[in-house]
Amino acid sequence: MKPDRNVDRVMLDDEAALLYWTCRFDVSPDELEEAVDIVGDSVDAVAAYLNVGKGRERE
């Protein structure tokens, strides 16, 4: 399921989008919000910050 909005930006303003991004990045809503606060809402920037796809160890 993808949100109906621009998928180049991580949008946290509705429940469906939040669910999509937390599942896509395998993070909690708090982790996702922290990433967006730090690096902005660019999908690439958030993915890099979260180190998605790089074998990042989960705590």
C-alpha positions as CSV (number, residue, x, y, z in Angstrom):
1,M,0.0,0.0,0.0
2,K,1.4,3.4,-1.0
3,P,0.1,6.7,0.2
4,D,-1.8,8.8,-2.4
5,R,0.7,11.5,-2.2
6,N,4.1,12.2,-3.5
7,V,6.3,9.2,-2.6
8,D,9.5,11.2,-3.0
9,R,8.7,12.8,0.4
10,V,8.2,11.2,3.7
11,M,4.9,12.6,4.9
12,L,3.8,12.1,8.5
13,D,0.6,14.0,8.4
14,D,-1.9,11.1,8.2
15,E,-2.2,7.6,9.5
16,A,-2.0,5.8,6.2
17,A,1.2,7.6,5.2
18,L,2.8,7.0,8.6
19,L,2.0,3.3,8.4
20,Y,3.4,3.1,4.9
21,W,6.7,4.8,5.8
22,T,7.2,2.9,9.1
23,C,6.7,-0.4,7.4
24,R,8.9,0.6,4.4
25,F,11.8,1.6,6.6
26,D,11.0,-1.0,9.4
27,V,11.1,1.7,12.1
28,S,8.9,3.0,14.8
29,P,6.9,6.2,14.3
30,D,9.2,7.9,16.8
31,E,12.3,6.8,14.9
32,L,10.8,8.0,11.6
33,E,9.8,11.4,13.1
34,E,13.3,11.8,14.5
35,A,14.8,11.1,11.1
36,V,12.5,13.5,9.3
37,D,13.2,16.2,11.9
38,I,17.0,15.8,11.4
39,V,17.3,15.3,7.7
40,G,14.1,16.6,6.2
41,D,11.4,14.7,4.3
42,S,13.3,13.5,1.3
43,V,12.9,9.7,1.0
44,D,16.6,9.4,0.0
45,A,17.8,11.4,3.0
46,V,15.6,9.6,5.4
47,A,16.7,6.2,4.0
48,A,20.4,7.2,4.3
49,Y,19.9,8.5,7.8
50,L,18.2,5.2,8.8
51,N,20.8,3.3,6.8
52,V,18.0,1.3,5.2
53,G,19.2,-1.7,3.1
54,K,22.7,-1.6,4.6
55,G,22.2,-4.3,7.2
56,R,21.7,-1.9,10.0
57,E,21.5,-3.7,13.3
58,R,18.2,-3.1,15.1
59,E,18.3,-2.3,18.8
